[in-house]
Amino acid sequence: MISQDFRFQLLLGELFFFFVNWQLLGKRLLENCIDESKKSGVKRIWLHASEDGEPLYRKMGFTNKDSEMELFL
């Protein structure tokens, strides 16, 4: 019989794995968008960032502009 503690640890492990994979996917998608924008001659990208997403955008070079964030390419 599997203990409740083990089930809880297993669930936490699965949630952590899911969360990390979604973060990596989000980063890769953003990198691809930036790369394609550069290839297309785009000079600036604007976006509205949630509080959860803002650290990723900052890490990728975006800066705050009023309620938006922008990245000069």
C-alpha positions as CSV (number, residue, x, y, z in Angstrom):
1,M,0.0,0.0,0.0
2,I,1.3,3.5,-0.9
3,S,1.4,6.0,1.9
4,Q,-0.3,9.4,1.7
5,D,3.0,11.1,2.2
6,F,4.4,9.3,-0.8
7,R,1.4,10.3,-2.9
8,F,1.8,13.9,-1.9
9,Q,5.5,13.9,-2.7
10,L,4.8,12.3,-6.0
11,L,2.1,14.9,-6.8
12,L,4.5,17.8,-5.8
13,G,7.2,16.3,-8.0
14,E,4.8,16.1,-11.0
15,L,3.6,19.7,-10.4
16,F,7.2,20.9,-10.2
17,F,8.1,19.1,-13.4
18,F,5.0,20.5,-15.2
19,F,5.8,24.1,-14.0
20,V,9.5,23.9,-15.0
21,N,8.6,22.6,-18.5
22,W,6.0,25.3,-19.0
23,Q,8.6,27.9,-18.1
24,L,11.1,26.5,-20.5
25,L,8.5,26.3,-23.2
26,G,7.6,30.0,-22.6
27,K,11.2,31.0,-22.8
28,R,11.8,29.1,-26.0
29,L,8.7,30.6,-27.6
30,L,9.8,34.1,-26.7
31,E,13.3,33.5,-28.0
32,N,11.8,32.3,-31.3
33,C,9.5,35.3,-31.6
34,I,12.4,37.6,-31.0
35,D,14.6,35.8,-33.6
36,E,11.8,35.9,-36.2
37,S,11.1,39.5,-35.5
38,K,14.8,40.4,-36.0
39,K,14.9,38.5,-39.3
40,S,11.7,40.3,-40.4
41,G,13.3,43.7,-39.7
42,V,11.2,44.5,-36.6
43,K,13.0,47.1,-34.5
44,R,10.9,47.1,-31.3
45,I,8.5,44.7,-29.6
46,W,5.9,45.9,-27.1
47,L,3.9,43.7,-24.7
48,H,1.7,43.8,-21.6
49,A,3.4,41.7,-18.9
50,S,1.7,39.9,-16.1
51,E,3.5,40.0,-12.7
52,D,4.4,36.3,-13.2
53,G,5.8,36.9,-16.7
54,E,7.7,40.1,-16.0
55,P,10.9,38.5,-14.7
56,L,11.3,36.4,-17.9
57,Y,10.8,39.5,-20.1
58,R,13.4,41.4,-18.1
59,K,15.8,38.5,-18.4
60,M,15.3,38.6,-22.2
61,G,16.1,42.3,-22.3
62,F,12.6,44.0,-22.1
63,T,12.4,47.2,-20.1
64,N,9.4,48.9,-18.6
65,K,7.6,51.7,-20.4
66,D,4.5,52.9,-18.5
67,S,2.2,49.8,-18.2
68,E,4.0,48.1,-21.1
69,M,7.4,46.5,-21.6
70,E,9.5,47.0,-24.7
71,L,12.5,45.5,-26.4
72,F,14.7,47.4,-28.9
73,L,16.1,44.9,-31.4
